Amino acid sequence: MMISVPTTLEQLITAVQQLQPEERAIVAQTMR
């Protein structure tokens, strides 16, 4: 799965909101 690097915080937030709940949990663990 390729994830483009967001250039702004707004784009990052938008991308996270589009994730499925299980994907969001993975991202949360990774960013911790």
C-alpha positions in Angstrom: 0.0 0.0 0.0 1.6 3.3 -1.1 0.9 6.3 1.0 1.8 9.7 -0.5 3.5 12.1 1.9 1.1 14.9 2.8 2.6 18.4 2.3 0.4 20.1 4.9 -1.2 19.1 8.2 -4.6 19.6 6.7 -3.9 17.0 4.0 -2.6 14.6 6.7 -5.8 15.0 8.7 -7.9 14.5 5.6 -6.0 11.4 4.7 -6.4 9.9 8.2 -10.2 10.6 8.2 -10.5 8.6 5.0 -8.8 5.6 6.5 -10.8 2.6 7.7 -11.0 2.2 11.6 -8.5 -0.7 11.6 -6.0 1.3 9.4 -6.4 4.3 11.7 -5.4 2.1 14.7 -2.3 1.0 12.9 -1.4 4.6 12.1 -1.9 5.6 15.7 0.5 2.9 16.9 3.1 3.9 14.3 3.0 7.6 15.2 3.2 6.9 19.0 
